Amino acid sequence: MNIHRTAPLSLLLAALCVGPGCAKKPVETAAVPQGPTEHELFVKARKDEVVQSLAICESGSWGPHSSRIVGGRGAYHGRFQYTARTYITMQQRRDGTVLTTQEAIEAAQDYEKAAALTAWVMFDQGETWHWPLCNRKLGLANKVREINAL
């Protein structure tokens, strides 16, 4: 009679080990984020060159500046010479952020923020016409098409 009691218990234990309880779990490893490819770095460098050349054309230099850059009797701000209204509109189109006039002026003065917005306007929206003189002088529309085709 003892044999009959151990047999169902053994079957029960064997059945439990067949399911997920005794199955070997694969070793979990942390996913290592992949960095940008060589091609992506090349394209980014080309975009940065075009953005820098636009800043030089619009305001004489590129990169952060210790003093405020203002043109057109106070109407244009920063290296890319944005009006507050244009900066507000572009930023809202880009990510939905609504800026005040003062926030837009401050952002236009921040080279990194303004350069990122400018790159988005030119390369993602294809709108080089916001800078009419430099667009023609630098051939921005053609450069943007070439880079976007890479």
C-alpha positions as CSV (number, residue, x, y, z in Angstrom):
1,M,0.0,0.0,0.0
2,N,2.9,2.4,0.6
3,I,3.9,1.9,-3.0
4,H,0.6,3.2,-4.2
5,R,0.9,6.4,-2.1
6,T,4.5,7.2,-3.3
7,A,3.7,6.6,-7.0
8,P,1.1,9.4,-7.3
9,L,3.4,11.7,-5.3
10,S,6.3,11.0,-7.7
11,L,4.0,11.6,-10.7
12,L,2.8,14.9,-9.2
13,L,6.4,16.0,-8.6
14,A,7.5,14.9,-12.1
15,A,4.5,16.8,-13.6
16,L,5.5,20.0,-11.7
17,C,9.0,19.8,-13.0
18,V,7.9,19.5,-16.6
19,G,6.1,22.9,-16.4
20,P,7.7,26.2,-16.0
21,G,8.8,25.6,-12.4
22,C,11.8,23.4,-13.2
23,A,12.6,24.7,-16.7
24,K,16.0,26.3,-17.0
25,K,15.6,30.0,-17.5
26,P,17.9,31.7,-20.0
27,V,20.5,33.9,-18.5
28,E,19.3,37.5,-18.8
29,T,21.9,40.0,-20.0
30,A,21.6,43.7,-20.1
31,A,21.0,45.1,-23.5
32,V,23.9,47.2,-24.6
33,P,22.6,50.3,-26.5
34,Q,24.2,50.6,-29.9
35,G,25.8,53.9,-30.7
36,P,25.4,55.7,-33.9
37,T,26.8,54.0,-37.0
38,E,29.7,55.5,-39.0
39,H,27.2,56.6,-41.7
40,E,25.0,58.3,-39.1
41,L,28.0,60.2,-37.7
42,F,29.0,61.3,-41.2
43,V,25.5,62.6,-41.9
44,K,25.4,64.4,-38.6
45,A,28.7,66.0,-39.2
46,R,27.6,67.2,-42.7
47,K,24.4,68.7,-41.1
48,D,26.4,70.4,-38.4
49,E,28.7,72.0,-41.1
50,V,25.7,73.4,-42.9
51,V,24.1,74.7,-39.7
52,Q,27.5,76.3,-38.7
53,S,27.8,77.9,-42.2
54,L,24.4,79.4,-41.8
55,A,25.2,80.9,-38.4
56,I,28.4,82.4,-39.9
57,C,26.5,83.9,-42.8
58,E,23.7,85.3,-40.6
59,S,25.7,86.6,-37.6
60,G,29.4,86.4,-38.4
61,S,30.3,83.3,-36.3
62,W,29.0,80.1,-34.9
63,G,28.8,78.6,-31.4
64,P,28.0,80.1,-28.0
65,H,28.7,83.7,-27.4
66,S,29.2,85.6,-24.2
67,S,27.1,88.6,-25.3
68,R,23.7,88.8,-26.8
69,I,23.5,88.8,-30.6
70,V,20.8,91.1,-31.9
71,G,20.1,92.4,-35.4
72,G,17.5,94.4,-37.3
73,R,17.2,97.0,-34.6
74,G,16.3,94.4,-32.0
75,A,14.0,92.3,-34.2
76,Y,16.4,89.4,-34.8
77,H,18.0,87.3,-32.1
78,G,20.9,84.9,-31.8
79,R,23.3,83.4,-34.3
80,F,20.5,82.4,-36.6
81,Q,18.7,85.7,-36.4
82,Y,15.3,84.4,-35.4
83,T,12.4,86.8,-34.7
84,A,10.7,85.8,-31.4
85,R,7.5,85.0,-33.4
86,T,9.3,82.7,-35.8
87,Y,11.1,80.9,-33.0
88,I,7.8,80.4,-31.1
89,T,6.1,79.0,-34.1
90,M,8.9,76.7,-35.1
91,Q,9.3,75.3,-31.6
92,Q,5.6,74.7,-31.3
93,R,5.5,72.9,-34.7
94,R,8.5,70.8,-33.6
95,D,7.4,69.5,-30.3
96,G,4.3,71.3,-29.1
97,T,6.1,73.5,-26.6
98,V,4.5,76.9,-26.3
99,L,7.1,79.6,-25.5
100,T,6.6,83.2,-24.3
101,T,8.3,85.9,-26.3
102,Q,11.0,86.2,-23.7
103,E,11.6,82.5,-23.6
104,A,11.8,82.4,-27.4
105,I,14.4,85.3,-27.3
106,E,16.4,83.5,-24.7
107,A,16.3,80.2,-26.6
108,A,17.3,82.0,-29.8
109,Q,20.4,83.3,-28.0
110,D,21.3,79.8,-26.8
111,Y,23.4,78.4,-29.7
112,E,22.8,74.7,-29.0
113,K,19.0,75.2,-28.7
114,A,18.8,77.4,-31.8
115,A,21.1,75.2,-33.8
116,A,18.9,72.1,-33.0
117,L,15.8,74.0,-34.0
118,T,17.5,75.3,-37.2
119,A,18.6,71.8,-38.2
120,W,15.1,70.5,-37.7
121,V,13.6,73.3,-39.8
122,M,16.1,72.8,-42.6
123,F,16.6,69.0,-42.7
124,D,13.3,67.7,-41.4
125,Q,11.0,70.3,-42.7
126,G,13.0,71.3,-45.8
127,E,12.5,75.0,-45.1
128,T,15.6,76.8,-46.0
129,W,13.7,79.9,-47.2
130,H,13.6,81.4,-43.6
131,W,17.0,82.7,-44.3
132,P,16.6,84.1,-47.9
133,L,19.9,85.8,-48.4
134,C,22.1,83.1,-46.9
135,N,19.9,80.4,-48.5
136,R,20.9,81.8,-51.9
137,K,24.5,82.7,-51.0
138,L,25.3,79.2,-49.5
139,G,23.0,77.1,-51.7
140,L,21.3,75.7,-48.7
141,A,18.4,74.1,-50.5
142,N,20.8,72.0,-52.6
143,K,23.0,71.1,-49.7
144,V,19.9,70.0,-47.6
145,R,18.7,67.8,-50.5
146,E,22.1,66.3,-50.9
147,I,22.5,65.5,-47.2
148,N,18.9,64.2,-46.9
149,A,19.6,61.8,-49.8
150,L,22.6,60.2,-48.0
